[in-house]
Amino acid sequence: MAVSPPQRPAYALLVVAAASLWGTTGTAQALAPAGANPVAVGAVRVLIGGAALVTFALLGGLLSRGGSPVKAGAAWAPGAVAAAALGVALYQPLFFAGVALSGVSVGTVVAIGSAPVMAGLVGFAALGERPGGLWAVATVLAVAGCGLLLGSGGPVEVSVTGVLCALGAGLCYGSYATASKVLLDRGVPQSSVMAAAFGLGGALLVPALFFVDLGWLVEPSGVAAALHLGLIATAVAYLLFARGLSGLPVATAATLSLAEPLTAGALGFLLLGERLPPVALVGATLLLGGLFAASREE
């Protein structure tokens, strides 16, 4: 999809808006009842978000093109749909496990800080996209920022297992974003791409619900957390992301998603009392610089 330079900042802002909503997920999990474990939270989030996205796609289809949610000439790619759904399904437990083991700030920063590298590699291998020089600068800043956060020695405990889970989530994100880009470039509407990815991703996570405690969902704070994660941080956020991704390279969109850890870090500080030492704040500044560099490329 060819996008003229004057239009690209608008697409970039949509991705940043989506990433800011994603940045609330770790805090929502932390404020949920104690019984809300990472697998349960991730599964519930995708199921609610997937149901909302499928409903939105169906309603959109009923209002245009004779009830078909897919544009004329669009071509589904089964492999891309499967990759997107698998990335969505695996991302959830890996991300929330990383947050639970390493804290909201560190878990989110590692997961999303690694995503630009993963997305750049996957996007190049699958789509032949060659990231520009500013993307490389942004990625270096992001990796450096993550390194400072992990090596800060601050009061936030860092778990090796948590970091590995967060890195796995970053790889899933890169795979999901690339697969979604394939479908968008084939003419499949944004709402239909998100509905397919999250509808099938949610179906893959259904069996996990039989092995986790869902008692936290009967508590008011549990219901509020589930609805926020599913409707706002998933359905609304991914519709914004799909719109932005349709006009940007995968690697650039992933780098712009660094707005997520910045939001998460701010919320962790303001609402959860997480304290990071000065060197970690330098890391956050580097991440902000990476976000600026990526936006300048567009």
Backbone as CSV, one residue per row, in Angstrom:
resi,resn,N_x,N_y,N_z,CA_x,CA_y,CA_z,C_x,C_y,C_z
1,MET,0.854,-1.203,0.000,0.000,0.000,0.000,0.878,1.237,0.000
2,ALA,0.762,2.059,-1.006,1.563,3.266,-1.100,0.895,4.389,-0.324
3,VAL,1.666,5.033,0.557,1.143,6.137,1.362,2.052,7.328,1.174
4,SER,1.486,8.471,0.814,2.288,9.670,0.601,2.837,10.176,1.922
5,PRO,4.035,10.806,1.909,4.664,11.279,3.138,3.779,12.144,4.015
6,PRO,2.969,13.084,3.475,2.148,13.911,4.357,1.134,13.111,5.160
7,GLN,0.734,11.923,4.658,-0.268,11.136,5.365,0.343,10.309,6.480
8,ARG,1.636,9.999,6.383,2.226,9.045,7.298,2.213,9.482,8.760
9,PRO,2.415,10.768,9.089,2.326,11.143,10.499,0.989,10.779,11.134
10,ALA,-0.093,10.853,10.381,-1.404,10.485,10.926,-1.436,9.001,11.275
11,TYR,-0.882,8.153,10.412,-0.816,6.731,10.699,0.069,6.472,11.926
12,ALA,1.166,7.218,12.024,2.054,7.059,13.175,1.343,7.409,14.477
13,LEU,0.541,8.472,14.457,-0.179,8.881,15.659,-1.207,7.823,16.077
14,LEU,-1.817,7.161,15.104,-2.764,6.095,15.423,-2.070,4.946,16.150
15,VAL,-0.867,4.593,15.698,-0.116,3.524,16.360,0.280,3.945,17.770
16,VAL,0.701,5.187,17.940,1.070,5.674,19.269,-0.141,5.670,20.198
17,ALA,-1.305,6.053,19.684,-2.521,6.028,20.497,-2.856,4.598,20.925
18,ALA,-2.725,3.652,19.994,-2.978,2.252,20.327,-2.003,1.764,21.388
19,ALA,-0.726,2.096,21.217,0.293,1.648,22.159,0.060,2.236,23.554
20,SER,-0.435,3.463,23.613,-0.722,4.071,24.912,-1.823,3.303,25.640
21,LEU,-2.804,2.811,24.889,-3.849,1.994,25.509,-3.287,0.650,25.954
22,TRP,-2.398,0.064,25.157,-1.763,-1.199,25.571,-0.970,-1.022,26.861
23,GLY,-0.414,0.178,27.048,0.392,0.423,28.234,-0.369,0.346,29.536
24,THR,-1.704,0.294,29.455,-2.515,0.189,30.678,-2.748,-1.261,31.104
25,THR,-2.336,-2.239,30.276,-2.682,-3.628,30.566,-1.992,-4.162,31.809
26,GLY,-0.700,-3.853,31.968,0.009,-4.361,33.142,-0.566,-3.819,34.435
27,THR,-0.908,-2.543,34.443,-1.500,-1.938,35.635,-2.875,-2.527,35.913
28,ALA,-3.663,-2.769,34.859,-4.984,-3.376,35.053,-4.859,-4.744,35.683
29,GLN,-3.856,-5.535,35.257,-3.643,-6.849,35.858,-3.236,-6.709,37.320
30,ALA,-2.345,-5.744,37.600,-1.870,-5.562,38.964,-2.991,-5.126,39.904
31,LEU,-3.979,-4.392,39.396,-5.086,-3.916,40.222,-6.244,-4.900,40.294
32,ALA,-6.154,-5.990,39.503,-7.185,-7.032,39.539,-7.055,-7.845,40.823
33,PRO,-8.075,-8.635,41.190,-7.984,-9.475,42.389,-6.786,-10.408,42.349
34,ALA,-6.360,-10.860,43.536,-5.141,-11.660,43.655,-5.204,-12.953,42.854
35,GLY,-6.381,-13.525,42.666,-6.494,-14.800,41.961,-6.364,-14.704,40.458
36,ALA,-6.184,-13.487,39.932,-6.103,-13.312,38.477,-4.685,-13.621,38.007
37,ASN,-4.436,-14.894,37.637,-3.097,-15.271,37.187,-2.907,-14.895,35.717
38,PRO,-1.654,-14.863,35.238,-1.371,-14.374,33.879,-2.117,-15.106,32.770
39,VAL,-2.216,-16.438,32.866,-2.886,-17.198,31.812,-4.367,-16.848,31.762
40,ALA,-4.994,-16.759,32.932,-6.418,-16.434,32.986,-6.678,-15.027,32.459
41,VAL,-5.848,-14.070,32.874,-6.021,-12.686,32.421,-5.861,-12.587,30.917
42,GLY,-4.817,-13.231,30.378,-4.582,-13.184,28.941,-5.706,-13.817,28.151
43,ALA,-6.198,-14.962,28.621,-7.276,-15.650,27.908,-8.560,-14.837,27.929
44,VAL,-8.910,-14.282,29.093,-10.129,-13.491,29.212,-10.033,-12.236,28.356
45,ARG,-8.860,-11.626,28.345,-8.668,-10.419,27.540,-8.924,-10.699,26.064
46,VAL,-8.341,-11.763,25.550,-8.489,-12.078,24.124,-9.914,-12.501,23.799
47,LEU,-10.546,-13.257,24.685,-11.916,-13.699,24.424,-12.874,-12.512,24.354
48,ILE,-12.781,-11.605,25.315,-13.654,-10.430,25.303,-13.325,-9.535,24.113
49,GLY,-12.044,-9.264,23.911,-11.640,-8.422,22.799,-11.979,-9.043,21.461
50,GLY,-11.761,-10.365,21.336,-12.082,-11.050,20.091,-13.562,-11.007,19.782
51,ALA,-14.393,-11.230,20.813,-15.840,-11.177,20.607,-16.280,-9.783,20.159
52,ALA,-15.684,-8.750,20.776,-16.034,-7.374,20.397,-15.594,-7.076,18.964
53,LEU,-14.407,-7.536,18.587,-13.899,-7.271,17.236,-14.698,-8.035,16.179
54,VAL,-15.073,-9.273,16.473,-15.892,-10.046,15.536,-17.247,-9.371,15.353
55,THR,-17.850,-8.918,16.458,-19.135,-8.229,16.383,-19.020,-6.960,15.547
56,PHE,-17.944,-6.199,15.775,-17.733,-4.964,15.016,-17.577,-5.255,13.527
57,ALA,-16.810,-6.295,13.198,-16.603,-6.644,11.790,-17.906,-7.078,11.134
58,LEU,-18.712,-7.862,11.862,-19.980,-8.321,11.297,-20.940,-7.166,11.089
59,LEU,-21.020,-6.266,12.061,-21.894,-5.109,11.919,-21.425,-4.217,10.769
60,GLY,-20.119,-4.059,10.637,-19.591,-3.271,9.536,-19.904,-3.893,8.201
61,GLY,-19.849,-5.242,8.128,-20.164,-5.931,6.889,-21.629,-5.826,6.528
62,LEU,-22.500,-5.830,7.535,-23.939,-5.747,7.271,-24.330,-4.383,6.705
63,LEU,-23.472,-3.400,6.966,-23.798,-2.051,6.517,-23.167,-1.697,5.174
64,SER,-22.406,-2.627,4.576,-21.745,-2.324,3.310,-21.508,-3.587,2.509
65,ARG,-21.484,-3.440,1.205,-21.168,-4.511,0.279,-22.040,-5.744,0.489
66,GLY,-23.327,-5.519,0.636,-24.270,-6.626,0.675,-24.048,-7.605,1.797
67,GLY,-23.520,-7.150,2.905,-23.343,-8.031,4.043,-21.997,-8.715,4.093
68,SER,-21.116,-8.470,3.144,-19.795,-9.092,3.170,-18.802,-8.190,3.882
69,PRO,-18.088,-8.702,4.916,-17.133,-7.876,5.637,-15.803,-7.757,4.918
70,VAL,-15.673,-8.379,3.740,-14.415,-8.352,3.008,-14.615,-7.607,1.697
71,LYS,-13.726,-6.699,1.367,-13.835,-5.915,0.156,-13.671,-6.781,-1.092
72,ALA,-14.259,-6.328,-2.172,-14.115,-7.035,-3.436,-12.648,-7.068,-3.839
73,GLY,-12.184,-8.233,-4.253,-10.804,-8.375,-4.669,-9.848,-8.702,-3.546
74,ALA,-10.318,-8.667,-2.287,-9.450,-9.002,-1.163,-9.148,-10.495,-1.176
75,ALA,-7.976,-10.843,-0.709,-7.559,-12.248,-0.727,-7.033,-12.648,0.644
76,TRP,-7.735,-13.565,1.288,-7.274,-14.098,2.564,-6.072,-15.004,2.324
77,ALA,-5.131,-14.983,3.224,-3.981,-15.882,3.195,-4.057,-16.751,4.443
78,PRO,-4.459,-18.029,4.306,-4.638,-18.887,5.486,-3.407,-18.949,6.387
79,GLY,-2.216,-18.996,5.778,-1.006,-19.047,6.587,-0.829,-17.800,7.438
80,ALA,-1.140,-16.635,6.852,-1.022,-15.387,7.594,-2.062,-15.320,8.708
81,VAL,-3.277,-15.788,8.439,-4.316,-15.803,9.472,-3.886,-16.684,10.637
82,ALA,-3.343,-17.868,10.321,-2.898,-18.789,11.370,-1.756,-18.186,12.177
83,ALA,-0.802,-17.540,11.493,0.330,-16.928,12.196,-0.134,-15.794,13.103
84,ALA,-1.079,-14.985,12.625,-1.595,-13.886,13.437,-2.323,-14.410,14.670
85,ALA,-3.171,-15.428,14.481,-3.923,-15.991,15.601,-2.995,-16.634,16.624
86,LEU,-1.974,-17.360,16.142,-1.024,-18.001,17.058,-0.218,-16.960,17.820
87,GLY,0.179,-15.886,17.124,0.907,-14.823,17.800,0.071,-14.165,18.881
88,VAL,-1.207,-13.928,18.586,-2.116,-13.338,19.577,-2.267,-14.254,20.785
89,ALA,-2.486,-15.558,20.526,-2.728,-16.512,21.610,-1.506,-16.670,22.511
90,LEU,-0.313,-16.780,21.934,0.893,-16.999,22.731,1.381,-15.725,23.417
91,TYR,1.108,-14.580,22.797,1.575,-13.330,23.376,0.990,-13.104,24.775
92,GLN,-0.299,-13.421,24.932,-0.981,-13.073,26.180,-0.346,-13.708,27.415
93,PRO,-0.254,-15.055,27.492,0.349,-15.633,28.702,1.807,-15.255,28.877
94,LEU,2.559,-15.114,27.768,3.966,-14.752,27.888,4.118,-13.329,28.426
95,PHE,3.314,-12.397,27.913,3.410,-11.020,28.376,3.011,-10.889,29.842
96,PHE,1.870,-11.452,30.204,1.404,-11.288,31.576,2.286,-12.044,32.570
97,ALA,2.890,-13.154,32.133,3.843,-13.846,33.003,5.077,-12.976,33.211
98,GLY,5.546,-12.329,32.144,6.686,-11.437,32.275,6.409,-10.285,33.221
99,VAL,5.204,-9.722,33.133,4.815,-8.619,34.017,4.709,-9.103,35.458
100,ALA,4.107,-10.291,35.656,3.921,-10.808,37.009,5.248,-11.126,37.686
101,LEU,6.222,-11.599,36.912,7.495,-12.027,37.490,8.501,-10.891,37.633
102,SER,8.419,-9.890,36.747,9.438,-8.841,36.736,8.898,-7.445,37.030
103,GLY,7.588,-7.303,37.227,7.019,-5.990,37.484,6.483,-5.358,36.211
104,VAL,5.567,-4.430,36.373,4.920,-3.798,35.225,5.934,-3.076,34.341
105,SER,6.813,-2.283,34.955,7.741,-1.475,34.173,8.706,-2.341,33.376
106,VAL,9.423,-3.232,34.055,10.440,-4.052,33.395,9.814,-5.034,32.415
107,GLY,8.744,-5.730,32.829,8.116,-6.719,31.959,7.615,-6.106,30.665
108,THR,6.982,-4.944,30.777,6.447,-4.294,29.583,7.553,-3.738,28.698
109,VAL,8.575,-3.146,29.311,9.668,-2.571,28.533,10.404,-3.649,27.743
110,VAL,10.679,-4.796,28.362,11.401,-5.859,27.659,10.554,-6.422,26.523
111,ALA,9.263,-6.656,26.779,8.396,-7.235,25.753,8.296,-6.335,24.537
112,ILE,8.042,-5.056,24.763,7.856,-4.141,23.645,9.177,-3.563,23.163
113,GLY,10.154,-3.439,24.051,11.463,-2.964,23.622,12.133,-3.918,22.647
114,SER,11.847,-5.217,22.784,12.414,-6.198,21.856,11.588,-6.325,20.576
115,ALA,10.358,-5.835,20.590,9.461,-6.008,19.446,9.977,-5.373,18.155
116,PRO,10.576,-4.153,18.184,11.062,-3.592,16.920,12.104,-4.461,16.232
117,VAL,13.005,-5.045,17.024,14.022,-5.925,16.435,13.349,-7.141,15.818
118,MET,12.445,-7.766,16.576,11.740,-8.952,16.089,10.923,-8.612,14.842
119,ALA,10.206,-7.500,14.898,9.363,-7.121,13.762,10.204,-6.784,12.535
120,GLY,11.335,-6.135,12.758,12.202,-5.813,11.640,12.720,-7.063,10.947
121,LEU,13.129,-8.056,11.734,13.642,-9.303,11.166,12.542,-10.090,10.460
122,VAL,11.385,-10.219,11.119,10.286,-10.973,10.524,9.741,-10.248,9.297
123,GLY,9.621,-8.917,9.383,9.129,-8.148,8.250,10.052,-8.240,7.047
124,PHE,11.352,-8.250,7.303,12.308,-8.383,6.198,12.217,-9.778,5.577
125,ALA,12.123,-10.809,6.430,12.081,-12.181,5.924,10.788,-12.459,5.167
126,ALA,9.657,-11.944,5.667,8.361,-12.283,5.073,7.925,-11.318,3.982
127,LEU,8.259,-10.035,4.134,7.751,-9.026,3.213,8.841,-8.320,2.417
128,GLY,10.087,-8.563,2.778,11.171,-7.881,2.092,11.304,-6.423,2.472
129,GLU,10.678,-6.009,3.577,10.786,-4.621,4.029,12.184,-4.359,4.592
130,ARG,12.818,-3.320,4.111,14.150,-2.960,4.599,14.028,-1.707,5.472
131,PRO,14.152,-1.870,6.792,14.041,-0.706,7.675,15.104,0.335,7.366
132,GLY,14.759,1.605,7.562,15.677,2.691,7.273,16.666,2.933,8.398
133,GLY,17.534,3.914,8.184,18.564,4.220,9.154,18.019,4.713,10.477
134,LEU,16.965,5.536,10.427,16.390,6.034,11.675,15.745,4.914,12.477
135,TRP,15.199,3.918,11.794,14.665,2.757,12.523,15.789,2.071,13.284
136,ALA,16.966,1.946,12.660,18.099,1.318,13.335,18.505,2.117,14.568
137,VAL,18.523,3.447,14.442,18.851,4.303,15.585,17.826,4.110,16.702
138,ALA,16.546,4.094,16.316,15.484,3.920,17.313,15.603,2.573,18.015
139,THR,15.937,1.541,17.259,16.063,0.211,17.843,17.246,0.141,18.804
140,VAL,18.370,0.741,18.426,19.536,0.765,19.318,19.197,1.486,20.618
141,LEU,18.493,2.609,20.506,18.087,3.344,21.709,17.178,2.496,22.591
142,ALA,16.264,1.752,21.954,15.346,0.917,22.722,16.083,-0.187,23.458
143,VAL,16.995,-0.854,22.766,17.765,-1.941,23.398,18.621,-1.388,24.536
144,ALA,19.249,-0.224,24.297,20.059,0.394,25.351,19.193,0.757,26.553
145,GLY,18.009,1.282,26.287,17.106,1.626,27.382,16.707,0.409,28.196
146,CYS,16.410,-0.690,27.501,16.069,-1.927,28.213,17.250,-2.414,29.053
147,GLY,18.458,-2.299,28.488,19.637,-2.736,29.228,19.832,-1.952,30.509
148,LEU,19.618,-0.645,30.451,19.752,0.176,31.656,18.696,-0.179,32.692
149,LEU,17.485,-0.447,32.215,16.432,-0.814,33.153,16.739,-2.141,33.844
150,LEU,17.209,-3.114,33.068,17.486,-4.436,33.628,18.717,-4.424,34.526
151,GLY,19.677,-3.554,34.232,20.896,-3.525,35.021,20.922,-2.425,36.059
152,SER,19.775,-1.860,36.338,19.735,-0.710,37.247,19.960,-1.082,38.693
153,GLY,19.658,-2.337,39.053,19.829,-2.753,40.436,18.862,-2.070,41.377
154,GLY,17.744,-1.629,40.860,16.764,-0.919,41.673,15.906,-1.854,42.487
155,PRO,14.927,-1.303,43.213,14.076,-2.109,44.082,13.118,-3.019,43.330
156,VAL,12.946,-2.818,42.018,12.090,-3.709,41.255,12.866,-4.977,40.941
157,GLU,12.397,-6.114,41.443,13.106,-7.379,41.262,12.987,-7.858,39.817
158,VAL,14.132,-8.274,39.253,14.166,-8.752,37.879,14.313,-10.267,37.881
159,SER,13.403,-10.943,37.230,13.413,-12.397,37.125,13.893,-12.803,35.743
160,VAL,14.867,-13.732,35.685,15.352,-14.210,34.390,14.214,-14.865,33.614
161,THR,13.429,-15.672,34.306,12.286,-16.320,33.654,11.305,-15.279,33.132
162,GLY,11.075,-14.232,33.924,10.178,-13.177,33.496,10.688,-12.460,32.264
163,VAL,12.000,-12.209,32.206,12.587,-11.543,31.048,12.460,-12.424,29.804
164,LEU,12.708,-13.726,29.955,12.586,-14.645,28.819,11.139,-14.700,28.316
165,CYS,10.188,-14.701,29.237,8.777,-14.674,28.831,8.467,-13.392,28.068
166,ALA,8.993,-12.272,28.554,8.748,-10.988,27.894,9.386,-10.959,26.501
167,LEU,10.579,-11.535,26.354,11.218,-11.604,25.037,10.402,-12.475,24.081
168,GLY,9.857,-13.580,24.597,8.987,-14.422,23.778,7.753,-13.672,23.326
169,ALA,7.222,-12.823,24.202,6.071,-12.001,23.829,6.447,-11.027,22.720
170,GLY,7.668,-10.467,22.779,8.118,-9.569,21.725,8.188,-10.255,20.373
171,LEU,8.640,-11.511,20.358,8.695,-12.271,19.111,7.287,-12.541,18.583
172,CYS,6.363,-12.877,19.470,4.976,-13.110,19.060,4.367,-11.841,18.474
173,TYR,4.684,-10.701,19.076,4.174,-9.427,18.570,4.685,-9.168,17.158
174,GLY,5.981,-9.369,16.949,6.548,-9.157,15.622,5.919,-10.064,14.579
175,SER,5.666,-11.307,14.941,5.048,-12.257,14.014,3.607,-11.869,13.716
176,TYR,2.875,-11.486,14.769,1.479,-11.085,14.590,1.372,-9.849,13.701
177,ALA,2.226,-8.844,13.961,2.167,-7.605,13.188,2.479,-7.860,11.714
178,THR,3.464,-8.706,11.449,3.823,-9.004,10.067,2.703,-9.752,9.361
179,ALA,2.118,-10.738,10.034,1.019,-11.487,9.423,-0.174,-10.583,9.148
180,SER,-0.455,-9.659,10.057,-1.561,-8.721,9.855,-1.281,-7.810,8.670
181,LYS,-0.030,-7.376,8.529,0.348,-6.520,7.412,0.133,-7.241,6.078
182,VAL,0.433,-8.536,6.042,0.214,-9.333,4.831,-1.260,-9.282,4.434
183,LEU,-2.138,-9.464,5.396,-3.577,-9.461,5.118,-4.060,-8.068,4.712
184,LEU,-3.565,-7.044,5.378,-3.965,-5.681,5.030,-3.534,-5.326,3.610
185,ASP,-2.328,-5.736,3.241,-1.839,-5.465,1.892,-2.618,-6.230,0.828
186,ARG,-3.281,-7.301,1.229,-4.098,-8.075,0.290,-5.500,-7.497,0.153
187,GLY,-5.787,-6.412,0.851,-7.079,-5.752,0.719,-8.121,-6.162,1.733
188,VAL,-7.759,-7.011,2.689,-8.719,-7.400,3.722,-8.933,-6.216,4.664
189,PRO,-10.166,-5.822,4.950,-10.429,-4.658,5.817,-9.798,-4.814,7.196
190,GLN,-9.456,-3.690,7.779,-8.774,-3.711,9.079,-9.593,-4.428,10.156
191,SER,-10.895,-4.148,10.214,-11.715,-4.791,11.242,-11.790,-6.294,11.030
192,SER,-11.788,-6.738,9.783,-11.842,-8.171,9.502,-10.536,-8.860,9.879
193,VAL,-9.407,-8.179,9.641,-8.113,-8.744,10.030,-8.045,-8.921,11.538
194,MET,-8.451,-7.904,12.274,-8.413,-7.986,13.739,-9.396,-9.032,14.258
195,ALA,-10.567,-9.116,13.639,-11.570,-10.089,14.066,-11.055,-11.510,13.865
196,ALA,-10.412,-11.764,12.718,-9.882,-13.104,12.445,-8.772,-13.458,13.421
197,ALA,-7.840,-12.523,13.637,-6.697,-12.797,14.506,-7.138,-13.042,15.945
198,PHE,-8.012,-12.181,16.452,-8.396,-12.290,17.862,-9.526,-13.289,18.073
199,GLY,-10.399,-13.466,17.068,-11.417,-14.499,17.192,-10.796,-15.884,17.267
200,LEU,-9.882,-16.177,16.341,-9.209,-17.475,16.354,-8.227,-17.588,17.511
201,GLY,-7.542,-16.484,17.820,-6.629,-16.493,18.956,-7.364,-16.793,20.257
202,GLY,-8.546,-16.191,20.413,-9.355,-16.476,21.596,-9.799,-17.921,21.646
203,ALA,-10.159,-18.485,20.480,-10.569,-19.888,20.435,-9.426,-20.803,20.879
204,LEU,-8.196,-20.456,20.499,-7.040,-21.261,20.907,-6.816,-21.218,22.418
205,LEU,-7.251,-20.148,23.053,-7.037,-20.000,24.494,-8.183,-20.555,25.342
206,VAL,-9.289,-20.949,24.708,-10.435,-21.463,25.464,-10.057,-22.647,26.352
207,PRO,-9.305,-23.644,25.856,-8.955,-24.779,26.735,-8.243,-24.360,28.013
208,ALA,-7.486,-23.259,27.963,-6.764,-22.818,29.158,-7.711,-22.421,30.278
209,LEU,-8.940,-22.027,29.934,-9.893,-21.595,30.956,-10.319,-22.735,31.868
210,PHE,-10.172,-23.976,31.410,-10.555,-25.127,32.230,-9.502,-25.457,33.282
211,PHE,-8.345,-24.816,33.209,-7.252,-25.137,34.132,-6.858,-23.956,35.002
212,VAL,-7.623,-22.882,34.957,-7.299,-21.712,35.767,-8.501,-21.319,36.620
213,ASP,-8.221,-20.591,37.674,-9.264,-20.105,38.576,-9.871,-18.824,38.005
214,LEU,-11.174,-18.851,37.767,-11.869,-17.676,37.235,-12.734,-16.998,38.295
215,GLY,-12.521,-17.388,39.545,-13.312,-16.807,40.622,-13.149,-15.307,40.751
216,TRP,-12.013,-14.776,40.289,-11.769,-13.338,40.393,-12.727,-12.529,39.533
217,LEU,-13.376,-13.188,38.565,-14.285,-12.474,37.677,-15.613,-12.114,38.348
218,VAL,-15.898,-12.701,39.498,-17.154,-12.366,40.181,-16.983,-11.125,41.062
219,GLU,-15.752,-10.688,41.258,-15.508,-9.499,42.063,-15.592,-8.245,41.177
220,PRO,-16.101,-7.149,41.712,-16.234,-5.922,40.910,-14.930,-5.477,40.259
221,SER,-13.829,-5.542,41.002,-12.544,-5.130,40.431,-12.108,-6.083,39.324
222,GLY,-12.488,-7.357,39.449,-12.165,-8.324,38.411,-12.948,-8.067,37.136
223,VAL,-14.238,-7.763,37.290,-15.078,-7.445,36.130,-14.561,-6.185,35.439
224,ALA,-14.214,-5.163,36.234,-13.712,-3.911,35.661,-12.411,-4.144,34.902
225,ALA,-11.517,-4.938,35.481,-10.243,-5.214,34.821,-10.459,-5.980,33.517
226,ALA,-11.338,-6.978,33.548,-11.590,-7.794,32.355,-12.193,-6.958,31.234
227,LEU,-13.158,-6.110,31.564,-13.792,-5.282,30.539,-12.825,-4.251,29.976
228,HIS,-12.014,-3.674,30.847,-11.032,-2.711,30.355,-10.033,-3.386,29.420
229,LEU,-9.507,-4.538,29.844,-8.520,-5.242,29.035,-9.110,-5.689,27.694
230,GLY,-10.343,-6.186,27.720,-10.947,-6.708,26.500,-11.449,-5.646,25.550
231,LEU,-12.172,-4.653,26.076,-12.817,-3.667,25.209,-11.911,-2.500,24.840
232,ILE,-11.202,-1.957,25.833,-10.395,-0.758,25.590,-8.981,-1.116,25.128
233,ALA,-8.290,-1.932,25.942,-6.887,-2.231,25.654,-6.715,-3.266,24.540
234,THR,-7.822,-3.855,24.076,-7.714,-4.830,22.982,-8.534,-4.370,21.779
235,ALA,-9.865,-4.344,21.908,-10.710,-4.047,20.747,-10.424,-2.653,20.175
236,VAL,-10.540,-1.629,21.005,-10.304,-0.265,20.522,-8.852,-0.085,20.100
237,ALA,-7.926,-0.565,20.932,-6.510,-0.366,20.655,-6.081,-1.025,19.347
238,TYR,-6.553,-2.244,19.095,-6.101,-2.946,17.897,-6.784,-2.449,16.631
239,LEU,-7.953,-1.876,16.743,-8.542,-1.218,15.579,-7.716,0.006,15.197
240,LEU,-7.269,0.762,16.194,-6.389,1.901,15.930,-5.066,1.430,15.332
241,PHE,-4.531,0.343,15.896,-3.253,-0.172,15.417,-3.352,-0.658,13.970
242,ALA,-4.425,-1.358,13.646,-4.592,-1.865,12.282,-4.664,-0.723,11.282
243,ARG,-5.366,0.338,11.654,-5.458,1.498,10.773,-4.074,2.114,10.557
244,GLY,-3.314,2.258,11.638,-1.979,2.812,11.512,-1.039,1.901,10.745
245,LEU,-1.115,0.595,11.011,-0.239,-0.372,10.355,-0.478,-0.418,8.855
246,SER,-1.708,-0.125,8.419,-2.018,-0.187,6.994,-1.206,0.825,6.177
247,GLY,-0.682,1.868,6.829,0.069,2.884,6.115,1.526,2.977,6.511
248,LEU,2.035,1.992,7.283,3.414,2.043,7.763,4.109,0.698,7.577
249,PRO,5.439,0.678,7.470,6.172,-0.582,7.513,6.009,-1.246,8.882
250,VAL,6.120,-2.564,8.921,5.943,-3.293,10.174,6.952,-2.834,11.224
251,ALA,8.225,-2.706,10.827,9.267,-2.336,11.780,9.011,-0.969,12.390
252,THR,8.572,-0.011,11.579,8.292,1.334,12.089,7.127,1.324,13.059
253,ALA,6.071,0.577,12.715,4.923,0.480,13.620,5.332,-0.128,14.951
254,ALA,6.197,-1.140,14.900,6.644,-1.775,16.141,7.474,-0.812,16.983
255,THR,8.305,-0.008,16.348,9.108,0.954,17.092,8.231,2.034,17.714
256,LEU,7.225,2.483,16.981,6.301,3.474,17.541,5.531,2.913,18.731
257,SER,5.420,1.596,18.798,4.732,0.967,19.921,5.490,1.125,21.230
258,LEU,6.669,1.721,21.163,7.419,1.992,22.394,6.698,3.002,23.284
259,ALA,5.624,3.573,22.791,4.786,4.397,23.670,4.165,3.536,24.765
260,GLU,4.045,2.229,24.526,3.447,1.352,25.538,4.269,1.284,26.822
261,PRO,5.578,0.939,26.764,6.323,0.890,28.028,6.436,2.240,28.719
262,LEU,6.432,3.317,27.958,6.461,4.622,28.603,5.181,4.860,29.396
263,THR,4.052,4.492,28.805,2.783,4.602,29.522,2.768,3.676,30.732
264,ALA,3.229,2.437,30.529,3.235,1.469,31.627,4.137,1.931,32.761
265,GLY,5.307,2.463,32.416,6.215,2.944,33.451,5.614,4.085,34.253
266,ALA,4.939,4.999,33.554,4.311,6.123,34.244,3.203,5.652,35.174
267,LEU,2.382,4.702,34.689,1.301,4.185,35.524,1.841,3.364,36.692
268,GLY,2.912,2.595,36.448,3.524,1.838,37.532,4.036,2.748,38.634
269,PHE,4.559,3.895,38.241,5.063,4.869,39.214,3.924,5.576,39.942
270,LEU,2.905,6.018,39.181,1.842,6.833,39.757,0.823,6.030,40.560
271,LEU,0.478,4.819,40.064,-0.602,4.058,40.677,-0.146,2.877,41.528
272,LEU,1.005,2.289,41.192,1.438,1.069,41.882,2.600,1.305,42.840
273,GLY,3.148,2.498,42.845,4.237,2.791,43.761,5.563,2.182,43.368
274,GLU,5.714,1.733,42.120,6.991,1.196,41.677,7.994,2.336,41.550
275,ARG,9.183,2.118,42.119,10.209,3.150,42.092,11.420,2.653,41.315
276,LEU,11.852,3.430,40.349,13.022,3.089,39.557,14.129,4.089,39.852
277,PRO,15.385,3.630,39.957,16.504,4.528,40.250,16.822,5.438,39.068
278,PRO,17.685,6.432,39.274,17.998,7.385,38.200,18.483,6.744,36.907
279,VAL,19.301,5.681,36.999,19.805,5.063,35.772,18.663,4.465,34.957
280,ALA,17.623,3.984,35.639,16.469,3.446,34.924,15.689,4.566,34.237
281,LEU,15.679,5.735,34.861,15.026,6.879,34.230,15.775,7.299,32.960
282,VAL,17.092,7.130,32.978,17.872,7.390,31.766,17.445,6.410,30.668
283,GLY,17.210,5.142,31.075,16.732,4.150,30.116,15.401,4.547,29.513
284,ALA,14.503,5.066,30.344,13.208,5.518,29.834,13.381,6.679,28.867
285,THR,14.366,7.552,29.155,14.632,8.671,28.254,15.135,8.177,26.897
286,LEU,15.977,7.143,26.911,16.453,6.564,25.659,15.293,5.979,24.855
287,LEU,14.352,5.345,25.545,13.181,4.816,24.861,12.376,5.939,24.212
288,LEU,12.244,7.034,24.920,11.537,8.185,24.359,12.270,8.716,23.126
289,GLY,13.602,8.709,23.178,14.372,9.116,22.019,14.164,8.181,20.838
290,GLY,14.042,6.883,21.113,13.766,5.928,20.048,12.415,6.177,19.406
291,LEU,11.433,6.494,20.211,10.102,6.807,19.689,10.151,8.045,18.806
292,PHE,10.894,9.048,19.231,11.018,10.267,18.439,11.710,9.982,17.100
293,ALA,12.772,9.166,17.147,13.504,8.849,15.912,12.619,8.109,14.923
294,ALA,11.810,7.178,15.430,10.919,6.436,14.542,9.866,7.342,13.920
295,SER,9.343,8.275,14.706,8.323,9.185,14.166,8.943,10.147,13.146
296,ARG,10.210,10.507,13.329,10.870,11.399,12.374,11.057,10.713,11.026
297,GLU,11.258,9.396,11.043,11.424,8.673,9.783,10.171,8.778,8.936
298,GLU,9.005,8.891,9.576,7.750,8.995,8.841,7.382,10.427,8.487
